């Protein structure tokens, strides 16, 4: 058996958008990626916006995404720890993933140390300067009152409203984000602010939908995980090096080998 020593990070799958068909294709790709990394993964961190919208009622969860859930359950049951962050699109994840899949849920950035390197890990929304409107909305959406009220809406209505919100977002409109330059990227600004007070080796965030690997100081980097709408990007730490990588697939060869076996 391979020695499990790599730590994987990915974010912004946005399952559910833009269409059921496209989302399913993406979900299948993510499941193949998880299959490809699970044997050498010491842990897998999913950094938010896994779903384009999610809400769980006391006894009911949204339809779909069953292959991802099954795969996460399988990996979790096999003993590989999985960690999931809520993003701005799926902040209404409550107990289901922990109870049913054994996946730990985080709502805020966390600090971790791996092989002597200090990591700051989070989705990345609401950090850095500006975006006051979003920061206010986040507080409101996170309030028990708001969640209680949403749960009172019939799901057909509630999810209809939510899909309307989501359709106005950039990701749903298939627009690629543009790099603003290191002076203006707000997560770079945030990381630099943090570094004035505390040492970190690596900052890993999602949310930006742009694969970025930016050196903040010698040996100190900010990695943005990109997304799976455009990039199929992820990061992996092997105990020494942190790398931003892209999941690429060759044409499936298992069909021909299945035929070979029959002969
Ligand atoms: Mn996102």
Boltz pocket constraint, residues with backbone or C-beta under 6 A from the ligand:
constraints:
  - pocket:
      binder: B
      contacts: [[A, 12], [A, 48], [A, 49], [A, 87], [A, 89], [A, 171], [A, 207], [A, 208], [A, 209]]
      max_distance: 6.0
